[in-house]
Amino acid sequence: MSNVVIETNLKDIKLFKRGKVRDTYDFGERLLMIATDRLSAFDVVFPNAIPYKGVVLTQLSLFWFNYTKNIVKNHVITADISRFPEKTKLYSSILNGRAILVKKTDPILVECVIRGYISGSAWAEYQESGKVCGIKLPTGLKESEKLPEPIFTPAIKAATGHDENITERKMIELVGEDIKEELKELSLKIYEKASKKAEEKGIIIADTKFEFGFLGNEIILVDELLTPDSSRLWPVDTYSSGGPQKSFDKQFVRDYLIGINWNKQPPAPMLPEKIISETSAKYIEAYEKITGKKFEFR
């Protein structure tokens, strides 16, 4: 396996933000966004890294940004390291395949979640109330069942760092009705186009989240896009409603952690090598299925 990149320390370059998975560096009106191989589950970062994970996140995002650019502009400037700022040249071996130079935007602090199937927190909420984010759903739905039509279920980061589902009414209070409507329309269009493409490739996008920002007065798509970290991805050939599904995303790790009765609080436990290697393989398989290309970064 290639060198695992857990974190990036680009000396003499201003760190803009270190997230759970990404390290971002500041170049004025541009940012260098680097996807590491860190793993976060239940909002806790693990001591083990997942080989190639960051490269998969970056390459899949680039694929989807290109595929959806006719719907909405995005923040990508280039992923060609030869076009990165001169200061980054020393770090080319780290950056290649996992870094994108992007436009700096004013982020809209609402995550735009689209659900085409009922699973995860939405399933738990539906079981309690028959609703998801204030949306009344048909009675009698089964876990993982396809919804009559995709639904828009926005979320915000709560003070604890966890995602908190909110209603559209609450989103209007935060960003205004016009912006809410634009983000909802864009999110549904992206999901519709991407889910159709993915299904043709043998993958169901059960749900996903989009993030947007303002570039001047224009709303553009930012962050990552339709990756195994931001989406629930299921194989078409084994899908059957009525319970949890096999997946190409972090659910594989989550299921293991639930099975060992971890309390979901730091510090995170070390993951067995088998879980690490199988998770890495699942990420790579998702990339290869969706793009139709061989993963060439090993």
Secondary structure, DSSP 8 states (H G I E B T S, - for coil): -----S----TTS-EEEE-SSEEEEEETTEEEEEE-SEEEETTEEEEEE-TTHHHHHHHHHHHHHHHTTTTS-BSEEE--GGGS-GGGGGGHHHHTTTEEEEE--EE-S-BEEEEEE--HHHHHHHHHHSEETTEE--TT--TT-EEEEEEE--EEE-TTSSEEE--HHHHHHHH-HHHHHHHHHHHHHHHHHHHHHHHHTTEEEEEEEEEEEEETTEEEEES--S-TTTEEEEEGGG--SSS----SSTHHHHHHHHHTT--S-SS-----HHHHHHHHHHHHHHHHHHH-S-----
